[in-house]
Amino acid sequence: MVHKESTFPIDMFLLMGDNYIGNDEQGRVCHTKRMNFEKNLLGSNNSNFLKDLYSTFSKYGIGREIVLYAKKMN
């Protein structure tokens, strides 16, 4: 394995009281918040923070999906 990271833990919105389950309007609001979060971090002078954050989340099994980057060994 070369690198492991996760995607945004959208379920965190549930912990913050934003119940998007079965509520398309609230789901769109949460999705927009997620996109703004990522866009603002990527556009900052500290864009590695997002990569480091998602890498740390993956170590603890946090995130919607876990993404593995691997390299084939000869």
SVG drawing of the C-alpha trace seen along z (x, -y; Angstrom):
<svg xmlns="http://www.w3.org/2000/svg" viewBox="-37 -31 47 41">
<polyline fill="none" stroke="black" stroke-width="0.4" points="0.0,0.0 1.3,-3.4 -1.3,-5.6 -4.6,-5.3 -7.3,-8.0 -11.0,-8.4 -13.7,-10.5 -15.6,-13.1 -17.5,-11.5 -20.9,-12.8 -22.4,-11.0 -20.8,-13.7 -23.7,-15.9 -26.0,-13.5 -23.9,-13.9 -24.3,-17.7 -28.1,-17.5 -28.5,-17.8 -30.6,-14.8 -30.4,-14.4 -31.8,-10.9 -35.0,-10.8 -34.8,-14.6 -33.5,-15.6 -33.5,-19.3 -31.4,-18.8 -29.2,-16.4 -28.5,-19.1 -27.6,-21.5 -25.1,-19.1 -23.6,-18.2 -23.1,-22.0 -21.4,-22.4 -19.1,-19.4 -18.2,-20.9 -17.5,-24.3 -15.4,-22.7 -13.2,-20.9 -13.1,-23.8 -12.0,-26.3 -9.3,-24.0 -8.0,-23.2 -7.9,-26.9 -6.0,-27.8 -2.3,-28.1 -2.6,-24.9 -4.1,-22.6 -2.2,-19.6 -4.3,-19.8 -7.3,-18.2 -5.1,-15.3 -3.6,-14.9 -7.0,-15.1 -8.6,-12.4 -5.5,-10.2 -5.9,-10.5 -9.6,-9.8 -8.8,-6.6 -6.5,-5.4 -9.5,-5.4 -12.1,-4.0 -13.8,-7.4 -15.3,-8.4 -17.8,-7.5 -15.3,-5.3 -11.7,-4.2 -9.5,-4.8 -6.3,-2.7 -3.6,-3.6 -1.3,-0.7 1.6,0.1 2.1,3.4 5.2,5.1 7.3,7.1"/>
</svg>
